[in-house]
Amino acid sequence: MHHFDLKDGALYAEGVPLELIADEVGTPAYVYSTATLKRHYGLLRAAADAHRDALGEALIAFAVKANSNLSVLATLAKLGSGADTVSEGEIRRALAAGVPSDRIIFSGVGKTDVEMAFAISVGVRQINVESGAELDRLIAIAAMMDTSPAIAVRVNPNVGAGGHAKITTGGKGDKFGVPVEEAMGLYARASASPHVTPVGLACHIGSQITDLAPLEAAFKVLAEMTRTLRSQGHAVTRLDLGGGLGVPYSGGTEPPSPADYVAMAARVLNGLDVEAAFEPGRLLAANAGVLLSQVIQVNERSDGRRFLVLDAAMNDLMRPALYDAFHDIQPVNPRVGARLPHDVVGPVCETGDTFARDRELPPLEAEDLVVFTGAGAYGAVMASEYNSRPLVPEVLVDGDQWAVIRPRPTYEEMLDREPFADWL
């Protein structure tokens, strides 16, 4: 569900015409809908609250890696959202956006000593430990700081799932977490240390998952481990279920609803008396954003192949090049006419700078505006200045008001960031 709709023949973001934003900000540009963010968070919150008997006061911790813009984070923080973070920078962003430290989870397979010390110093809710080596380092850091931070052990349940091999994180060969038996040993070792306080288990098996079966299998692993750890005398009060539920990109399988997803989790956890945590990223943000772009030209070859050349490129939206991801492409001011196949490409000097092959689109001409839908997650956050193209700006809409929430840098600003070596 989103709030990008045609009104009087033109595409709007809530109450703001996208053509107006293009005129004022230029293209390419990301545009986010506050109403969509609120709606998606509200649906998940309501689903979790409906199963409080099984899930406790479930924490919804937005995955900052999906969209780390401060205004997006602040919008969710005002609704009560926590934050799932994977770096010191993301923790700092969450704090700056108003997320209380006790609603911040710190995950990640490669936390540095400095990052772990920072997380302890600001009092994050928990640190998800992903290896024995990391546990040893964390215990040593906590001992030096004379404290005992809450931790969860991240389990690799040997259940991998996701929309692409590169976003599958719970399989046997994936780098994340530890196998079940090793996790049990780590939990016991942590329980014996005065410098960490084990409170639960965590898992995250992948992203863009469109079937509840692998998620249910992973949650059952956590539930059985909880029972076993308790039988051994260990306290287990939290289960971090990760994220990963897919969203409709208009080009694949329709995923389960958030309500069905939460109901499944509640069924698996029922009777355990734990507090659950969900870490949605894409689920909240993907369809809350579009990438607005302008047609540079249409190249038609003698063999009939048609290239739609846009001013947006792979460095603005990496997902198609990185994951072969599908994004629907819609004109801002659609014309009547036959749909024709186009290869949709950007201006970057890479064959990989291709958004779609043989995509059937309505008539489009130079200077027309188009949007990539479903671009609110893993879009701007992965953007770069490759080919020395200015970093794509971001805009937030709320009803009939809008604001630039990350400006496009000027070329002068880009060059000023790089001082010459003293000898040049």
LINWO-V326535 format. One record per residue. N is the residue number from 1. PHI is phi in radians with two decimals (* if undefined). PSI is psi in radians with two decimals (* if undefined). Layout:
N:PHI:PSI  N:PHI:PSI
This chain:
1:*:2.43  2:-2.62:3.11  3:-2.20:0.78  4:-2.01:1.91  5:-2.43:2.72  6:-1.36:2.30  7:-2.37:2.16  8:0.94:0.66  9:1.46:0.10  10:-2.32:2.67  11:-1.49:2.31  12:-2.05:2.66  13:-1.81:1.87  14:0.90:-2.03  15:-1.72:0.23  16:-2.04:2.17  17:-1.18:2.31  18:-1.13:-0.48  19:-1.08:-0.63  20:-1.12:-0.76  21:-1.11:-0.73  22:-1.06:-0.72  23:-1.13:-0.69  24:-1.49:-0.66  25:-1.80:-0.46  26:1.54:3.05  27:-2.24:2.73  28:-1.26:2.77  29:-2.76:2.49  30:-1.52:2.45  31:-2.27:2.20  32:-1.99:2.58  33:-1.84:2.06  34:-1.08:-0.73  35:-1.05:-0.64  36:-1.23:-0.75  37:-1.00:-0.80  38:-1.12:-0.73  39:-1.12:-0.81  40:-1.14:-0.75  41:-1.10:-0.75  42:-1.07:-0.70  43:-1.11:-0.76  44:-1.22:-0.69  45:-1.10:-0.76  46:-1.11:-0.69  47:-1.13:-0.75  48:-1.15:-0.72  49:-1.13:-0.53  50:-1.22:-0.25  51:-2.15:0.65  52:-1.09:-0.50  53:-1.11:-0.55  54:-1.71:-0.49  55:-1.90:-0.10  56:1.15:-2.77  57:-1.38:1.26  58:-0.98:2.34  59:-1.57:2.28  60:-1.79:1.94  61:-1.98:1.81  62:-1.07:2.31  63:-1.30:1.81  64:-1.06:-0.50  65:-1.07:-0.38  66:-1.28:-0.65  67:-2.84:1.87  68:-1.76:0.21  69:-1.09:2.36  70:-1.05:-0.66  71:-1.23:-0.62  72:-1.14:-0.80  73:-1.10:-0.71  74:-1.15:-0.64  75:-1.04:-0.78  76:-1.29:-0.64  77:-1.06:-0.66  78:-1.16:-0.37  79:-1.50:-0.15  80:1.87:0.08  81:-1.20:2.51  82:-1.59:-2.84  83:-2.50:2.32  84:-1.71:2.09  85:-2.15:2.71  86:-2.31:0.29  87:-2.84:2.84  88:-1.05:-0.68  89:-1.04:-0.72  90:-1.20:-0.65  91:-1.05:-0.80  92:-1.09:-0.68  93:-1.12:-0.79  94:-1.05:-0.79  95:-1.10:-0.76  96:-1.10:-0.52  97:-1.47:-0.06  98:1.75:0.20  99:-1.38:2.15  100:-1.07:2.51  101:-1.05:-0.54  102:-1.37:0.12  103:-2.08:0.32  104:-1.93:2.19  105:-1.79:2.36  106:-1.93:1.92  107:-1.97:-3.11  108:2.18:2.44  109:-1.44:-0.22  110:-2.33:0.90  111:-1.21:2.34  112:-1.46:2.89  113:-1.04:-0.73  114:-1.09:-0.73  115:-1.14:-0.74  116:-1.16:-0.68  117:-1.10:-0.70  118:-1.12:-0.79  119:-1.03:-0.73  120:-1.11:-0.75  121:-1.15:-0.54  122:-1.62:-0.11  123:1.35:0.85  124:-1.12:2.80  125:-1.03:-0.84  126:-2.83:2.73  127:-1.94:2.14  128:-1.50:1.94  129:-1.48:2.32  130:-2.02:0.04  131:-2.89:2.85  132:-1.13:-0.68  133:-1.09:-0.70  134:-1.18:-0.69  135:-1.05:-0.76  136:-1.07:-0.76  137:-1.15:-0.71  138:-1.13:-0.72  139:-1.06:-0.74  140:-1.13:-0.73  141:-1.15:-0.80  142:-1.11:-0.63  143:-1.11:-0.74  144:-1.14:-0.52  145:-1.60:-0.01  146:0.93:0.95  147:-2.53:3.10  148:-2.52:1.42  149:-1.20:2.64  150:-1.24:2.38  151:-2.30:2.73  152:-2.18:2.56  153:-1.63:2.13  154:-1.43:2.15  155:-1.70:2.36  156:-1.68:1.79  157:-1.42:0.11  158:1.04:0.66  159:-2.27:1.71  160:-1.73:2.46  161:-2.73:2.81  162:2.63:3.00  163:-1.41:-0.09  164:-2.87:2.63  165:-1.00:-0.55  166:-1.35:-0.15  167:-2.13:0.40  168:-1.72:2.17  169:-2.19:-0.02  170:-2.00:0.19  171:-1.44:2.90  172:-1.00:-0.64  173:-1.60:0.04  174:-1.41:2.69  175:-1.36:-0.16  176:-1.58:2.46  177:1.22:-3.04  178:-2.26:2.63  179:-1.05:2.83  180:-0.96:-0.91  181:-1.09:-0.71  182:-1.15:-0.66  183:-1.10:-0.69  184:-1.08:-0.75  185:-1.15:-0.71  186:-1.09:-0.69  187:-1.11:-0.75  188:-1.13:-0.71  189:-1.14:-0.70  190:-1.14:-0.66  191:-1.11:-0.48  192:-1.45:-0.17  193:-1.65:2.40  194:-1.40:-0.03  195:-1.86:0.00  196:-2.44:2.67  197:-2.12:1.70  198:-1.21:2.21  199:-2.05:-0.25  200:3.12:-2.94  201:-2.12:2.73  202:-2.42:2.68  203:-2.70:2.74  204:-2.70:1.99  205:-1.75:-0.12  206:2.74:-3.05  207:-2.33:2.67  208:1.02:0.86  209:-1.53:2.23  210:-1.99:0.26  211:-2.44:2.25  212:-1.29:-0.29  213:-1.02:-0.86  214:-1.16:-0.61  215:-1.11:-0.77  216:-1.09:-0.71  217:-1.08:-0.72  218:-1.17:-0.72  219:-1.14:-0.60  220:-1.15:-0.60  221:-1.07:-0.81  222:-1.09:-0.72  223:-1.10:-0.77  224:-1.17:-0.68  225:-1.10:-0.66  226:-1.04:-0.81  227:-1.10:-0.73  228:-1.18:-0.79  229:-1.07:-0.70  230:-1.16:-0.63  231:-1.16:-0.37  232:-1.61:0.06  233:1.63:0.20  234:-1.69:2.51  235:-1.45:2.28  236:-2.33:1.89  237:-2.02:-0.21  238:-2.33:2.53  239:-2.24:2.04  240:-1.62:1.93  241:-1.56:-0.01  242:1.21:-2.81  243:-2.20:-2.49  244:1.93:-0.25  245:-1.08:2.32  246:-1.33:2.94  247:-2.20:2.76  248:-1.36:2.01  249:-1.70:0.12  250:1.27:0.11  251:-2.27:0.19  252:-2.62:-2.77  253:-1.21:2.40  254:-1.24:2.14  255:-1.35:2.90  256:-1.12:2.78  257:-1.34:2.72  258:-0.98:-0.63  259:-1.10:-0.76  260:-1.16:-0.68  261:-1.07:-0.85  262:-1.18:-0.68  263:-1.07:-0.68  264:-1.10:-0.80  265:-1.05:-0.73  266:-1.12:-0.67  267:-1.11:-0.72  268:-1.24:-0.66  269:-1.58:-0.09  270:-0.99:2.28  271:1.58:-0.13  272:-1.44:-0.34  273:0.99:0.97  274:-2.14:2.85  275:-1.78:2.13  276:-1.55:2.73  277:-2.29:2.37  278:-1.98:2.48  279:-2.16:1.13  280:-1.29:2.48  281:-2.20:-1.29  282:-0.95:-0.70  283:-0.99:-0.63  284:-1.57:-0.63  285:-1.82:-0.46  286:-0.96:-0.99  287:-1.49:0.17  288:-1.59:0.05  289:-2.47:2.64  290:-2.27:2.69  291:-1.77:2.04  292:-1.58:2.25  293:-2.47:2.83  294:-2.09:2.50  295:-1.28:2.18  296:-1.39:-0.87  297:-2.92:2.93  298:-2.00:2.05  299:-1.67:2.05  300:-1.94:2.15  301:-1.64:2.87  302:-1.17:-0.41  303:-1.46:0.07  304:1.65:-0.11  305:-1.26:2.43  306:-2.14:2.10  307:-1.86:2.11  308:-1.61:1.89  309:-1.68:2.06  310:-1.85:2.86  311:-1.50:-0.13  312:-1.48:2.59  313:-2.41:3.11  314:-1.06:-0.47  315:-1.35:-0.24  316:-1.56:-0.67  317:-2.40:1.74  318:-1.44:-0.35  319:-0.99:-0.75  320:-1.10:-0.72  321:-1.25:-0.63  322:-1.45:-0.69  323:-2.13:0.11  324:0.99:0.61  325:-1.32:2.58  326:-1.68:2.30  327:-2.27:2.27  328:-1.15:2.52  329:-2.10:2.15  330:-2.25:2.44  331:-1.27:2.54  332:-1.33:-0.61  333:-2.18:1.41  334:-1.13:2.50  335:-1.83:2.75  336:-1.44:2.37  337:2.80:2.97  338:-1.20:2.47  339:-1.41:2.36  340:-2.23:2.64  341:-1.25:2.38  342:-2.32:2.52  343:-1.59:2.09  344:-1.71:2.07  345:-2.34:2.87  346:-1.95:-3.08  347:-1.57:-0.05  348:-1.21:2.56  349:-1.43:1.11  350:-2.61:2.36  351:-1.09:-0.51  352:-1.15:-0.20  353:-1.38:1.07  354:-2.27:2.15  355:-1.55:-0.53  356:-2.83:2.58  357:-1.98:2.35  358:0.89:0.70  359:-1.43:2.17  360:-1.36:2.12  361:-2.30:2.69  362:-1.19:3.00  363:-1.00:2.31  364:-2.40:2.53  365:-2.33:2.95  366:-0.95:2.42  367:1.39:-0.07  368:-1.16:2.67  369:-1.79:2.48  370:-2.35:2.85  371:-2.23:2.56  372:-1.66:2.08  373:-1.47:2.91  374:1.12:0.53  375:-1.81:0.19  376:-1.36:-0.21  377:-2.12:2.41  378:0.97:0.64  379:-1.95:-1.56  380:-1.03:-0.57  381:-1.16:-0.38  382:-1.81:0.09  383:-1.27:2.74  384:-2.46:-3.12  385:-1.89:0.57  386:-0.97:2.52  387:1.15:0.32  388:0.95:0.72  389:-1.64:2.32  390:-1.00:2.48  391:-1.03:2.35  392:-1.11:2.35  393:-1.40:2.92  394:-2.24:2.51  395:-2.29:2.41  396:-2.01:2.27  397:-1.90:2.45  398:-2.46:1.73  399:1.20:-2.11  400:-1.79:0.20  401:-1.95:2.70  402:-2.65:2.77  403:-2.60:2.56  404:-1.34:2.08  405:-1.88:-0.08  406:-2.68:1.97  407:-1.34:2.74  408:-1.32:2.20  409:-1.22:2.63  410:-1.38:2.85  411:-1.09:-0.61  412:-1.10:-0.73  413:-1.13:-0.67  414:-1.10:-0.77  415:-1.25:-0.60  416:-1.18:-0.32  417:-1.29:-0.18  418:-2.09:1.65  419:-1.23:2.53  420:-1.24:2.57  421:-1.03:2.57  422:-1.00:-0.50  423:-1.56:0.05  424:-1.76:*
